[in-house]
Amino acid sequence: MTVSKTDSGRWRGHVKIGRIQVASKTFDTRREANAWVMRERAAIAGGVDPRAGKQRVRDLLPEWLGVREASVSKRTHRSDTWAVGHVPATIAAMSVAAVTDREVQRALVAMSRAGMAEASVERFRASLSSFFGWCVQERLIVTNPVTVTRVPRQTRESVEMYPFSEAELEEVVQAVAEYNVQLSRVVLVAGWTGLRWSELREMRVRDFMRVPLPLLVVERAAPEGVGVKQTKGRRGRRVPVADRVLSIIEAFARDKGPNDLLFTTDGGAQLHATPFRRTTRWKTTGAGRRVHDLRHTAACLWLAKGVDPATVQAWMGHSSIGTTNLYVKHLGTNADRAGLDRLNASSEARFEGPGFAGGSRDAEDRE
């Protein structure tokens, strides 16, 4: 008998290999029990033994990590190890065959609600999917329960940008120069090129092109404590070098080999955020901005000088024009500027007309 009714009125499905019962499960309805039996029989026909799926997730994860270490990069393996440490205890205690998309989806939602960054939840999901994909390959389960899940989209407010104006940037550069001239030049370059701090750290002399026009080729980044990787979004880009910083970048490149770091300290060392802030007294000289606001500054400078948003998008490496438009909203559009100029022009004509010379505004107020 493949399905039997229990004393409680529920229905239990039975799966056998020969005369040996290998799995059983209780359901509320006979239809559910029959459907489960059919799926288990199909799994057995495909080489999956239901008894293998009874192994617990927590017992299989170390074995999977060992396999991954020999087949993926060190960075990916570190990410997998991090993900294993975040597997919820409820899932870790379950047999691998008992984990469904519901448990996985609940875990993703819980991580998102707990404040974990969306990118981190995505990384966790990718590692968990690799684990269950391995279980499928090992004939422990039939399907991967992660494939139909989705990472909740977060709707947090974006961090408010606080860019420098061109004049403010020059003032900050002068203030920083009082403590370290070399680092003040780094500040100016960042404010005119829009390079992220991790990109500044990894820029090589060979990435500075002079023909057919001076530009920086941005293809790699070196976040501190992580190592070299592709730029954010894995999108390389080219950033033209304005005359304001061209001679400065040429000075950074002078007497260096093609593979040497381009932007370094005055001692030739790689840039590091903490020593940079300490040496430059950034809390004071930075006028309340973050170092990352130098990147925002570049985008606003370009737009203010008439560079079209599509070009700024390419120079900044934004995957969406919507991101670039955030700067447009911050600055105001050309239409806003033209409208304000017209308002001001009409006001000037009004107050400079007959009867409004000298103290004309007071006269109008008296009327």
C-alpha positions in Angstrom: 0.0 0.0 0.0 1.5 3.3 -1.1 -0.9 5.6 0.9 -2.6 4.8 4.2 -4.9 6.7 6.5 -3.6 7.3 10.0 -5.5 7.1 13.3 -5.6 10.9 13.3 -7.4 11.1 10.0 -4.4 12.2 8.0 -2.7 10.4 5.1 0.7 8.9 5.1 2.6 8.1 1.9 5.0 5.2 1.7 7.9 4.8 -0.7 9.7 1.5 -1.1 12.7 0.2 -3.0 11.9 -3.5 -3.4 10.4 -4.5 -0.1 12.3 -2.0 1.9 10.5 1.2 2.9 12.9 4.1 2.3 10.7 7.1 3.0 7.3 8.1 4.4 5.6 11.4 5.0 2.2 12.5 6.4 -0.2 14.9 4.6 -3.6 16.5 5.3 -5.1 15.0 2.1 -4.9 11.8 0.2 -4.2 13.8 -3.0 -1.1 15.4 -1.5 0.2 12.0 -0.3 -0.3 10.5 -3.7 1.5 13.4 -5.4 4.4 13.1 -3.0 4.7 9.3 -3.6 4.8 9.9 -7.4 7.6 12.5 -7.0 9.6 10.2 -4.8 9.3 7.3 -7.2 10.4 9.6 -10.1 13.4 10.6 -8.0 14.3 7.0 -7.4 14.0 6.2 -11.1 16.4 9.1 -11.7 19.0 7.7 -9.3 18.0 9.7 -6.2 17.7 7.7 -3.0 15.3 9.4 -0.5 17.4 8.0 2.3 20.3 10.2 1.2 18.3 13.3 1.6 17.8 12.7 5.3 21.3 14.0 5.9 21.2 17.3 7.8 22.3 20.6 6.1 24.8 21.4 8.8 26.6 18.1 8.3 26.8 18.6 4.5 28.0 22.2 4.4 31.6 21.5 5.5 31.9 18.7 2.8 30.6 21.2 0.2 33.0 23.8 1.3 35.9 21.4 0.9 34.8 20.7 -2.7 34.4 24.4 -3.4 37.9 25.2 -2.2 39.4 23.1 -4.9 37.1 24.4 -7.7 36.6 28.2 -7.2 38.7 31.2 -6.6 39.9 32.2 -3.1 37.6 35.2 -3.1 34.5 33.0 -4.0 35.5 30.5 -1.3 35.7 33.3 1.3 32.3 34.4 0.2 30.9 30.8 0.6 32.5 30.5 4.0 30.9 33.7 5.1 27.5 32.5 3.8 27.8 29.2 5.7 28.2 31.2 8.9 24.9 33.0 8.1 22.7 29.9 7.4 19.8 30.1 9.9 19.9 27.5 12.6 16.4 26.3 11.5 17.6 25.4 8.0 20.9 24.0 9.3 19.0 21.6 11.5 16.8 20.3 8.7 17.4 17.4 6.5 18.6 18.6 3.1 15.5 17.0 1.4 13.1 18.8 3.7 14.3 22.3 2.8 11.8 24.0 0.5 11.7 27.4 -1.2 9.5 28.7 1.6 12.3 28.2 4.2 14.8 29.8 2.0 12.6 32.8 1.1 11.9 33.4 4.8 15.6 33.5 5.5 16.2 36.0 2.7 13.4 38.2 4.0 14.7 38.0 7.6 18.1 39.0 6.5 16.8 42.0 4.6 14.6 43.1 7.5 17.6 42.8 9.8 19.4 45.5 7.8 21.7 43.4 5.8 22.7 45.1 2.5 20.9 43.9 -0.6 24.2 42.9 -2.2 25.1 40.8 0.8 21.7 39.0 0.7 22.3 38.4 -3.0 25.7 36.9 -2.2 24.3 34.7 0.5 21.6 33.4 -1.9 24.2 32.7 -4.6 26.2 30.6 -2.2 23.2 28.7 -0.8 22.1 28.0 -4.4 25.5 26.5 -5.2 25.3 24.3 -2.1 21.9 22.9 -3.0 23.0 22.6 -6.7 25.8 20.4 -5.4 23.3 18.3 -3.5 21.4 17.8 -6.7 24.6 16.7 -8.5 25.3 14.3 -5.7 21.8 12.7 -6.1 20.9 13.8 -2.6 17.8 15.8 -3.7 15.9 16.2 -6.9 15.6 20.0 -7.2 17.3 23.1 -5.9 14.9 25.0 -3.6 16.8 28.3 -4.0 16.2 28.7 -7.7 12.7 30.0 -7.4 13.4 32.4 -4.6 14.0 36.1 -4.9 16.0 38.6 -2.8 13.6 41.3 -1.4 14.2 44.7 -3.1 15.2 47.2 -0.5 13.7 50.7 -0.6 16.0 52.5 1.8 16.6 56.2 1.2 19.9 56.8 -0.6 22.6 58.5 1.2 22.3 62.3 0.7 25.1 63.6 -1.5 27.1 66.5 -0.4 29.4 67.5 -3.2 31.9 70.4 -3.2 31.5 73.4 -5.5 34.5 74.1 -7.7 35.5 76.9 -5.4 35.0 74.8 -2.2 37.1 72.0 -3.7 40.0 74.4 -4.3 39.7 75.6 -0.7 39.8 72.0 0.7 42.8 71.2 -1.5 44.6 74.3 0.0 43.6 73.3 3.5 44.9 69.7 3.0 48.1 71.0 1.4 49.0 72.6 4.7 49.4 69.0 6.1 50.5 67.0 3.1 50.9 68.4 -0.5 50.9 65.0 -2.1 47.6 64.0 -0.6 46.1 67.3 -1.5 46.8 66.5 -5.1 45.0 63.1 -4.6 42.0 65.1 -3.4 42.0 67.3 -6.4 42.3 64.4 -8.8 39.5 62.6 -7.1 37.3 65.7 -7.3 37.9 66.0 -11.0 37.9 62.4 -12.2 35.2 60.8 -10.1 37.3 57.8 -9.2 36.2 55.8 -6.2 38.8 55.5 -3.4 39.3 51.8 -4.2 39.9 52.7 -7.9 42.4 55.4 -7.0 44.3 52.8 -4.9 44.7 50.4 -7.8 45.2 52.8 -10.7 48.5 51.9 -12.5 50.7 54.1 -14.6 49.8 52.1 -17.8 46.1 53.1 -17.1 47.0 56.8 -17.8 46.7 57.3 -21.6 48.0 60.4 -23.4 46.9 59.8 -27.0 44.6 60.4 -28.7 43.5 62.4 -25.6 44.5 62.2 -22.0 42.3 59.8 -20.0 42.3 57.2 -17.3 41.3 53.7 -18.0 39.4 52.3 -15.0 39.2 48.5 -15.0 40.1 47.4 -11.5 39.6 48.4 -7.8 41.3 47.5 -4.6 38.9 47.8 -1.6 41.0 47.7 1.6 41.1 44.3 3.2 39.6 42.5 0.1 42.2 42.5 -2.7 42.1 43.5 -6.3 38.8 43.0 -8.2 36.8 44.4 -11.1 35.2 47.8 -10.7 31.8 48.1 -9.2 29.3 46.6 -11.6 32.1 45.0 -13.5 32.0 47.8 -16.0 35.3 49.2 -17.2 35.2 52.9 -18.3 37.4 55.7 -19.6 37.6 59.1 -17.8 39.0 62.0 -19.8 41.5 64.1 -17.8 40.8 67.8 -17.5 43.5 70.4 -17.9 43.1 71.3 -14.2 44.6 67.9 -13.1 46.6 66.8 -16.2 49.9 68.1 -15.0 49.3 66.7 -11.6 48.7 63.2 -12.9 51.7 63.5 -15.2 53.8 64.3 -12.1 52.4 61.2 -10.3 53.4 59.1 -13.3 56.9 60.5 -13.7 59.8 58.1 -13.1 57.5 55.1 -12.6 57.2 51.9 -14.6 54.0 50.9 -16.4 52.9 48.5 -13.7 53.7 50.8 -10.8 50.8 52.4 -8.8 49.9 55.8 -10.2 48.6 57.5 -7.1 50.7 57.0 -4.0 51.8 58.8 -0.9 54.9 61.0 -0.9 56.8 57.9 0.3 55.6 55.8 -2.6 53.2 53.7 -0.6 49.7 52.6 -1.6 46.9 54.8 -0.4 45.0 53.8 2.7 41.9 55.5 4.0 42.7 55.7 7.7 46.2 57.2 7.4 44.8 59.5 4.7 42.1 60.9 7.0 44.6 61.2 9.9 47.3 62.9 8.0 45.0 65.3 6.2 42.9 66.1 9.3 40.0 65.2 7.1 37.4 65.8 9.8 38.4 69.4 9.7 39.7 70.0 6.2 37.0 68.0 4.6 34.3 70.5 5.7 32.0 67.7 6.9 32.1 65.7 3.7 33.0 62.1 3.2 35.9 61.1 0.9 33.3 59.6 -1.4 31.7 63.0 -1.8 34.7 63.8 -4.0 33.2 61.4 -6.6 29.9 63.2 -6.4 31.8 66.5 -6.8 33.2 65.3 -10.2 29.8 64.4 -11.6 28.4 67.8 -10.5 31.4 69.7 -11.9 31.0 68.0 -15.3 27.2 68.6 -15.4 27.7 72.3 -14.3 30.2 72.8 -17.2 27.7 71.5 -19.8 28.7 67.8 -20.2 25.5 66.0 -21.2 24.1 63.4 -18.7 24.7 60.4 -21.0 28.4 61.2 -21.2 28.5 61.7 -17.4 26.9 58.3 -17.0 29.7 56.7 -19.1 32.5 58.6 -17.3 31.0 57.7 -13.9 30.3 54.0 -14.9 26.7 54.2 -13.9 24.7 51.2 -15.1 21.5 53.3 -15.3 20.9 56.9 -16.4 18.6 57.1 -13.4 21.6 57.2 -11.1 23.2 60.0 -13.1 19.9 61.9 -13.0 20.2 62.1 -9.2 23.0 64.6 -9.9 20.8 66.5 -12.3 18.1 66.8 -9.7 20.7 68.0 -7.2 22.0 70.7 -9.5 18.8 71.6 -11.3 18.3 71.2 -15.1 19.3 73.6 -17.8 15.6 74.5 -18.0 15.6 75.5 -14.4 18.6 77.7 -15.0 17.1 79.3 -18.1 13.8 79.9 -16.3 15.6 81.5 -13.3 17.6 83.7 -15.7 14.4 84.8 -17.3 12.8 85.6 -14.0 15.8 87.6 -12.9 16.0 89.4 -16.3 12.3 90.4 -16.0 12.8 91.7 -12.5 15.8 93.8 -13.4 13.9 95.3 -16.3 11.0 96.1 -14.0 13.0 97.8 -11.3 15.2 99.7 -13.8 12.3 101.2 -15.6 11.1 104.8 -15.3 10.3 105.9 -11.7 12.4 103.1 -10.2 15.8 104.6 -10.1 17.6 104.8 -6.8 15.2 103.9 -4.0 12.5 102.7 -6.3 11.8 99.5 -4.2 11.0 101.6 -1.2 8.7 103.7 -3.3 6.9 100.6 -4.5 6.5 99.4 -0.9 5.0 102.6 0.1 2.4 102.3 -2.6 
